[in-house]
Amino acid sequence: MGSNRVCKLIGIKYPVFQGGMVWVSDWNLAAACSNAGILGTIGTGGMTLSEVKSNISKVFDLTCMKLQQ
């Protein structure tokens, strides 16, 4: 984990935030960013609820995070 307060607070290695861009930042980009140690996000603005849930599940499957239901 990073050495500054932001990194420690959200559990990332580097103080870099990947911006959520509709139809660009999906589960694949968010998972890759998270695995690289930065905050990955999913741009959900153009997604249905079903698509959002699917994207979130895929991110959890590809990262060390565990989905709590």
C-alpha positions in Angstrom: 0.0 0.0 0.0 1.1 3.6 -0.7 2.6 5.7 2.0 0.3 8.7 1.9 -3.1 9.0 3.7 -5.2 8.7 0.5 -3.5 5.4 -0.5 -3.9 4.0 3.0 -7.5 5.1 3.3 -8.7 3.4 0.1 -6.1 0.6 -0.1 -4.2 1.4 -3.2 -0.5 1.4 -4.0 -0.3 4.6 -6.0 -2.3 7.8 -5.7 -3.7 7.6 -9.2 -7.5 7.5 -10.0 -8.7 6.1 -13.3 -11.6 8.2 -14.4 -15.0 6.6 -15.1 -15.7 7.1 -18.9 -19.0 5.8 -20.2 -18.5 2.8 -22.6 -14.7 3.1 -22.2 -14.0 2.2 -18.6 -15.7 -1.1 -18.2 -14.9 -4.1 -16.0 -11.8 -4.9 -18.0 -10.1 -1.5 -17.6 -11.2 -1.2 -13.9 -9.8 -4.6 -13.0 -6.5 -3.9 -14.8 -6.1 -0.6 -13.1 -6.9 -2.1 -9.7 -4.4 -4.9 -10.2 -1.8 -2.3 -11.1 -2.3 -0.6 -7.8 -4.4 2.4 -8.7 -8.1 3.1 -8.2 -10.0 1.6 -11.1 -13.6 2.7 -11.8 -16.4 1.6 -14.0 -18.2 4.3 -16.1 -21.8 3.3 -15.5 -23.6 6.2 -17.0 -24.9 4.4 -20.1 -25.4 1.0 -18.5 -28.5 -0.8 -17.3 -28.7 -2.1 -13.7 -28.0 -5.6 -15.0 -24.9 -4.4 -16.9 -23.6 -2.6 -13.8 -24.1 -5.7 -11.6 -22.3 -7.8 -14.3 -19.4 -5.4 -14.5 -19.0 -5.3 -10.8 -19.0 -9.1 -10.5 -16.4 -9.4 -13.3 -14.1 -6.9 -11.5 -14.3 -8.8 -8.3 -13.5 -12.1 -10.2 -10.4 -10.6 -11.7 -9.0 -8.8 -8.7 -8.0 -9.8 -5.2 -11.1 -8.2 -3.8 -14.0 -10.3 -2.6 -17.6 -9.4 -3.3 -19.6 -9.2 0.0 -23.4 -9.7 -0.5 
